[in-house]
Amino acid sequence: MNHVNSLFSLSRSSVLRRVRLRAVMLVAVAACCVSGTGVVTQARAASADGGVADLTRSFGGWRHSGLTNEGEQFVAAYPRPPVDRGAQRYRTLIEGRLRRIDKHARKPPTLVVNGNPTPLYTDNEGAFARPWAFGAGSNSIELISAAGRQRQRMQFYEADTSKPQAKLRAIVTWDDPHAQVDLHVITPGGLHAFFANPTLEDGSGFDVDSVDGAGPGIFSSAAPERGTWLFFLNYWGNFDTTGYNFDASAHDRDVITATLTLVFNENTPDERRETMVVPLRKIGDLMLVKSERL
């Protein structure tokens, strides 16, 4: 594991300087619509008052980020234009605006994508933008109000067969809007995917690596190597409107709850998943969350 330790100890300052220089805001209205890509709405179910949120082009098609492995690889999300370091293709923005904002709620609303729940943090007007990576087949999105009494759900079918079907996905989310949690993946052959090395020689890598608050970070492999895979979570630091920092008090929660979900054979009859919830208490915490033999 010496090579792993050396990679974990990589100085992030140079990466952050490069990230800040290249970070750009992808304006929603300038994003390409997905008409013609095979995204078809199947159903819409909302609460009695019309729904929890107004979603941007959600039921007529999702807006793809249009990002590729070349050029800029960043998208905009709350609360500032942070960085989506994912380098794989086919990322999509889930965008919208909450119809009501309960500033006294003890927890934020919840966004559930294909069964994966994540806190939904917004700006002061209720606007949100979450990057995600959808696989081919049937996908679902659900919005749950902060109090849990209102739900808005839809399903759509992604028929774009050019997308490689992920046989392994690792998804990390967490519950502090000012914390930065990193996912590190070690393949059986010793390859290491993380924020500074988002794509690997075997074709796997991060579709999404969102750094703003709740995540997500999504690692995908269409042909995972046989052997033992290692999944680590690292509480790297915090950030606010001034940028990244290592102020131990600059977070919202004393204990950050991070959730790692492994999805195998997504959107197929053989799909199965494992979910692990772990506490992260201080900056620098590094935890081996799962050792999975395939």
C-alpha positions in Angstrom: 0.0 0.0 0.0 3.0 2.3 -0.1 2.0 3.6 -3.6 -1.5 4.3 -2.2 -0.1 6.3 0.7 2.2 8.3 -1.6 -0.8 9.2 -3.8 -2.9 10.2 -0.9 -0.2 12.5 0.3 -0.1 14.4 -3.1 -0.1 18.1 -2.5 -3.4 19.5 -3.5 -2.4 23.1 -3.7 -1.1 22.9 -7.3 -4.3 21.0 -8.3 -6.5 23.7 -6.7 -4.6 26.5 -8.4 -5.2 24.7 -11.7 -8.9 24.1 -10.8 -9.5 27.7 -9.9 -8.0 28.9 -13.1 -10.0 26.6 -15.3 -13.3 26.6 -13.4 -16.1 28.2 -15.4 -19.8 28.5 -14.9 -21.9 26.6 -17.4 -25.0 28.8 -17.8 -28.2 26.7 -17.8 -29.8 28.4 -20.8 -26.7 27.8 -22.9 -26.6 24.1 -22.2 -27.6 21.7 -25.0 -31.0 20.2 -24.8 -31.1 16.4 -25.1 -33.7 16.3 -27.8 -32.8 13.4 -30.1 -30.7 11.6 -27.6 -33.4 9.0 -26.6 -34.5 10.4 -23.3 -38.3 9.8 -23.2 -40.6 10.7 -20.3 -42.7 7.8 -19.2 -44.6 9.2 -16.2 -45.0 12.1 -13.9 -46.4 11.9 -10.4 -46.6 15.0 -8.2 -48.2 16.0 -4.9 -51.6 17.5 -4.8 -50.4 21.1 -5.0 -48.5 20.5 -8.2 -45.1 19.4 -6.9 -42.2 20.2 -4.7 -40.2 22.0 -7.4 -40.2 23.3 -10.9 -37.6 21.3 -12.9 -35.8 22.9 -15.8 -36.9 20.9 -18.9 -37.1 17.8 -16.7 -40.2 16.2 -18.3 -39.4 17.0 -21.9 -35.8 16.0 -21.6 -32.7 16.6 -19.4 -30.1 19.1 -20.2 -26.8 17.4 -20.9 -23.7 19.2 -19.8 -22.1 18.7 -23.2 -18.7 18.1 -21.5 -16.2 15.7 -22.9 -12.7 14.7 -22.0 -11.4 17.6 -24.0 -11.7 21.3 -23.0 -13.4 22.5 -19.9 -14.7 19.9 -17.5 -16.7 21.9 -15.0 -20.3 22.7 -14.4 -22.1 25.1 -12.1 -23.9 24.2 -9.0 -24.8 25.7 -5.6 -23.6 27.7 -3.7 -21.0 29.0 -6.1 -19.4 27.8 -9.3 -17.3 25.0 -7.8 -15.7 22.2 -9.7 -17.1 19.0 -11.2 -13.8 17.2 -11.8 -15.4 14.2 -13.4 -13.8 13.5 -16.8 -16.1 10.8 -18.2 -18.8 11.7 -20.7 -22.6 11.8 -20.5 -23.0 13.9 -17.4 -26.3 15.6 -17.0 -27.5 18.5 -14.9 -30.6 18.0 -12.8 -31.8 21.6 -12.5 -34.8 23.3 -10.9 -36.2 25.6 -8.3 -38.0 24.7 -5.1 -41.5 26.2 -4.9 -41.2 26.8 -1.2 -38.2 27.3 1.1 -38.6 26.4 4.8 -35.7 28.3 6.4 -36.6 26.9 9.8 -36.5 23.2 8.7 -34.1 21.0 10.6 -32.9 19.4 7.4 -32.9 20.2 3.7 -35.1 18.6 1.1 -33.9 15.3 -0.4 -33.1 14.5 -4.0 -33.3 10.7 -4.8 -31.8 9.6 -8.1 -32.2 5.9 -9.0 -32.7 5.1 -5.3 -29.7 7.2 -4.1 -30.8 9.9 -1.6 -28.7 13.1 -1.2 -29.5 16.3 0.7 -30.6 19.0 -1.7 -29.0 22.4 -0.9 -30.2 25.5 -2.8 -29.5 29.2 -3.1 -31.7 31.8 -1.3 -34.3 31.5 -4.1 -34.5 27.8 -4.0 -32.5 27.2 -7.2 -30.4 24.0 -7.5 -28.2 22.2 -10.0 -26.9 18.7 -9.4 -24.7 16.8 -11.8 -25.4 13.1 -12.3 -24.6 10.2 -14.7 -27.6 8.3 -16.0 -27.2 4.8 -17.4 -29.2 3.4 -20.3 -32.6 2.0 -19.3 -35.2 3.1 -16.8 -34.2 6.0 -14.5 -36.0 7.7 -11.7 -35.8 11.1 -9.9 -37.7 12.0 -6.7 -37.9 15.2 -4.8 -39.0 15.1 -1.1 -39.8 18.2 0.8 -37.8 19.0 4.0 -40.7 17.9 6.2 -41.2 14.7 4.1 -44.9 15.4 3.5 -44.6 16.3 -0.2 -43.1 14.2 -3.0 -42.6 14.7 -6.6 -41.4 11.8 -8.7 -40.8 11.0 -12.4 -39.3 8.2 -14.4 -37.7 8.4 -17.9 -36.1 5.9 -20.2 -32.6 6.5 -21.5 -32.3 4.8 -24.9 -28.9 6.1 -25.9 -27.2 2.8 -26.7 -23.9 4.6 -27.3 -23.4 5.0 -23.6 -21.3 2.2 -22.0 -23.4 0.4 -19.4 -21.8 0.6 -16.0 -21.3 -2.8 -14.4 -19.9 -1.1 -11.3 -20.7 2.3 -9.9 -19.5 3.8 -6.6 -21.5 6.8 -5.5 -20.6 9.0 -2.5 -22.8 11.8 -0.9 -22.7 13.6 2.4 -24.7 15.9 4.6 -22.7 19.1 5.1 -22.9 21.8 2.5 -19.5 23.3 3.4 -17.5 20.1 3.6 -15.4 18.5 0.9 -15.3 14.7 0.9 -13.3 12.7 -1.7 -13.8 9.2 -3.0 -10.6 7.2 -3.7 -10.9 3.9 -5.7 -8.0 1.4 -5.9 -8.4 -1.3 -8.6 -7.2 -4.8 -8.2 -4.3 -3.9 -10.5 -3.3 -1.0 -8.3 -4.7 1.9 -10.4 -5.8 4.8 -8.2 -8.8 7.0 -9.2 -9.2 10.2 -7.2 -9.6 14.0 -7.7 -6.3 14.5 -9.4 -6.5 11.3 -11.5 -10.2 11.1 -12.5 -9.8 8.6 -15.4 -7.9 5.3 -15.5 -6.1 3.4 -18.2 -8.7 0.6 -18.1 -11.4 3.0 -19.2 -13.0 3.5 -15.8 -13.2 6.8 -13.9 -15.3 9.6 -12.4 -18.4 10.5 -14.4 -19.1 13.1 -11.7 -16.9 14.5 -8.9 -18.9 17.4 -7.5 -17.2 19.3 -4.7 -20.1 21.5 -3.5 -21.5 20.2 -0.3 -23.5 17.1 -0.7 -21.7 15.7 -3.8 -22.2 13.4 -5.6 -19.0 11.7 -6.6 -19.7 8.9 -9.1 -17.0 6.4 -10.2 -18.0 4.0 -13.0 -16.6 1.0 -14.7 -18.1 -0.8 -17.7 -15.7 -3.7 -17.4 -14.4 -4.0 -13.8 -11.3 -6.0 -13.4 -11.6 -9.2 -11.4 -10.1 -9.1 -7.9 -10.3 -6.9 -4.9 -11.5 -3.3 -5.2 -10.8 -0.8 -2.4 -13.0 2.2 -1.7 -11.8 5.0 0.6 -13.4 8.2 1.8 -11.4 11.2 2.8 -12.7 14.3 4.6 -10.3 16.6 2.8 -11.4 20.1 4.0 -14.1 22.8 3.9 -15.1 25.6 1.6 -17.2 28.7 1.5 -17.6 31.8 -0.6 -13.9 32.6 -0.2 -12.8 29.3 -1.4 -11.2 26.1 0.1 -10.0 26.2 3.6 -8.8 23.9 6.4 -10.6 25.7 9.3 -11.7 22.9 11.5 -14.8 24.9 12.6 -15.9 25.9 9.1 -18.5 23.2 8.6 -22.1 22.9 9.6 -22.0 19.5 11.4 -19.8 18.2 14.1 -20.1 14.8 12.6 -20.5 14.5 8.8 -22.5 11.5 7.6 -21.1 10.2 4.4 -22.9 7.5 2.3 -21.1 5.2 -0.1 -23.3 3.1 -2.4 -22.0 0.4 -4.7 -24.2 -0.4 -7.6 -23.6 -3.6 -9.7 -25.2 -4.1 -13.2 -27.2 -0.9 -13.0 -30.6 -0.8 -14.7 -30.6 -4.5 -15.4 -32.5 -7.5 -13.9 -29.3 -8.4 -12.1 -28.9 -5.1 -10.4 -27.8 -5.2 -6.8 -26.5 -2.6 -4.4 -24.6 -2.2 -1.2 -24.9 1.0 1.0 -22.5 1.9 3.8 -22.9 5.0 6.1 -19.8 6.3 7.9 -19.1 9.2 10.2 -16.3 11.7 9.4 -15.3 13.9 12.4 -12.2 15.9 11.5 -10.4 17.1 8.5 -7.9 14.5 7.3 -10.0 11.5 8.3 -9.3 8.7 5.8 -11.3 5.6 6.0 -11.3 2.3 4.1 -15.1 1.9 3.7 -15.3 -1.2 1.6 -13.1 -4.0 0.3 -15.1 -5.6 -2.5 -14.0 -8.8 -4.3 -15.4 -9.2 -7.8 
